[in-house]
């Protein structure tokens, strides 16, 4: 599918093989950033599965992972890995904006009884360990910040791995995220059946929201990413 905007090609020095010195540095930095970006979305899932307290994981896993990701981005900038820097920044920005679209769908559904709970507020009370006390302004702020960081993290993963792809790639990616979420412990803990089958508006909301997220992510990455290749592509 053709998109209405196209980024100017990014001029990068030739990297002749995956194991050449320049390619190796970019590849290892990319893998470090991908691993760091993958931490945040799994913390809530792990907490709901009873693996560990979310506040503890926030302090000992989430915050360090953000620091490592930023350090990896700085290293990429200083190392001249312009392609990787472009992908990370584009993916993060696209992911945040795409989350705004996702949130518009989620909030509309929640306020009309289509969702069993307010997910970012739940994330906030778990992060602050005040589930029994209920949400506060601080927990709400942290919950929404965490939610949008997850959106940015998924955007970074998409951009770093795939580069410039069509909007259909973004939609497929969004739908995969939505499906994995419906299969995850947080949804199972709601007591609304397999993948929310006992509350049909729940999976419908999830899929529509992630369709919007993926579509916006794919479109914006297509606009902003300046390299066509895959992570390990030559050149």
N, C-alpha and C positions, 0 to 999 in steps of 0.2 A: 504494500500500500504506500503510495507516495504521500509525503508530508509537505505542508506549505512552507516550512522553514528548513534551511539547511545551513549547518555550521561550515565555516571555512576550514579546509583541510589543515591539519596540524602538521607542521614540519618537524620531524624528529630525525635524529641521526640514524643511519642504518645499523641495525642490530642483526647480525647474520645468523644467529642460532640461539636456541634457548639457553645453552650453556656457555655462551660468550660472556665476557665480563660485564658488559653493559646490560645485556639481557638478563643475566643472573641476578644482578642487583635489583632491577625493576621487578622481576618475577618474585623474588623473596620479599621485597617490600609490599608488593601487591598481596601476597599470601598473608603477611602480617596484618595488613589493613582488613582483609576479608575476615580473618579469624577474630579480630577485635570487633568488627561490625556485627558478627554473628552472636556475640555474647548477650547483648541487650534483649533481643526478642525472646531469648530462651529463659530469662530470669523469672518472668511472670509464670511461664509454663511450669518451670521447676518448682516454684513456690506452691502453685496449685496442686502439683503432684505430691506435695509433702516432702520433697527432697531436702529443703532448707528454708529458713525464714527469709522472706524477701528483703527485709531491712538489712540483714547480714550480707546477703548476696549483693545488695546495692552498694554497700560500703567496700566489700572485698573483691567484687567482680565487676560491677557496672562502672564505678568510677575509675578503677585502674584501666579497664578496657577503653574508656574514652580517652584517657591520657596516652595510652599506647597508640591508638588510632591517630591522634593529633601529632604525636611524635613521628609516626610513620609518614604522615603527610608532610611534615617539616623536612624529614630526611629525603623524601622524594623531591621536594622543591630544591633543596640544596644539592642533591645529586643530579639535577637536570633531567629528571624523569617527567617531562612536560605532559606526556600522554597520560600518565597515571594521575598527576595532580589535576588535570582537566576532568578526568573521569570521577575522581572522588568529590570534587567541588560540585560538578554538575549533578551527580547522583544524589548528593546530600540535599542540594537545593530543590531538585525535582521531587525528592521524596517528601520533603516538608510540605511543599505546595500540593502534592498529590494527597497528602494526609488531610489537608483542608477539605478537599473534595470528599474524601471518605467520611470525615467527621460530619459534613453537611447531611449526608445520607443517614449516618448512624443517629445523630441527634434528632432528626425529623422522626425516624422510626421510634426511638426511645420515648419521645414526648407524646407519641400517639399509641403507646402500648405495644409496639412491635418488638421490643427488646426486653429481656427480663431484668436488666440492671444497667447501671451507668459505668461502663468499663474503666474509663480513666479515673473516676473517683474511687473505684475499688482498688486500682493500682496504687493510688495515692495513700489510702489508709494502710495498705500492706507495706508500702515503702517506709512509712512513718511508724509502723507497728501500733496503730491506734484503731484497729478493727472494732473493738468493743466500744470505744468512745465515739466512733463515727467520724465523718469527714470534717475537715477544717479548711480555712483558706490556704494554709500551708500545704496540707496534704493534697488539696485540689491542684495547686500550682505544680507540685512535684509529680502528681499523677499525669497531668496533661503534658508536662515537659518530657516525662518518660515516654508517653504515647507518641509524641512527635519525634522524639529521638529514634524510636523504633521505626517510624516512617522514613527518617533519614537513613538509618542503617540498612533497611531493605533497599533503598534507592542506591546506596553506595555499592552494595553487593551486586545489584543488577548492572550498574554502570561499569564497574571494574571488570566483571566477568565477561560481559557481552559487548561493551562499546556501543556504537550507534546501530540500533536496530529499528524496525518499523513499530508502529503502534500496536500491532497484533502481538508482537513479542511481549510488550508491556502488559497487555490485557491477559495473556496466558500466564504470565508471572504473577499478576495480581490474583487470578483465579486459583492458582496453586497455593498461594499464601492463605486465601480464604478457606480452601478445602482443608489444609493442614490445621488451621485454627479450629474449624468445626470438629475435627478429629481429636483435638487436644484435651488435656485434663481440665482446663477452665470451663469448657462447654459441658463436659461430662459431669462436672461438679454441680451444675445448675439443675440437674434432675429433670431435663426436658427431652430425654430420649437420645437415641443415637443420632448424632449430627443435628440435634435440635428438632427431630421429627415431630415431637409432641407440641411444638410451638412453631408452625410453618413460617411465620413472619420473621423468626430469628434467622434461619439459613438464607431466606430470601434477602433480608437486609444485608447479611454478611457478603453474599455474592454480588449484589448491586453495588455495595460500597467498595468492594475490592475490584470490581470491574472499572469503576470510576478511578480508583487509585491507580490501577495498572495502565489505563488509557492515558491519564495525565502524565504518569511517569514515563511511559514510552514516548509520548509526544515531546515532552520537555527534554528528555535525554537525546532525542533525535535532533532537537534544535541546538543543544548546547555542547554535545560531545563532538569532538573534531577528528575522531579516528574511527574508521570502519571496522578494524580488525578485532579478533578475539584476544583474550588475555595473552595467550602464547603464540599469537600469529606472528609470522615473520614480517619485519619491516616496521 
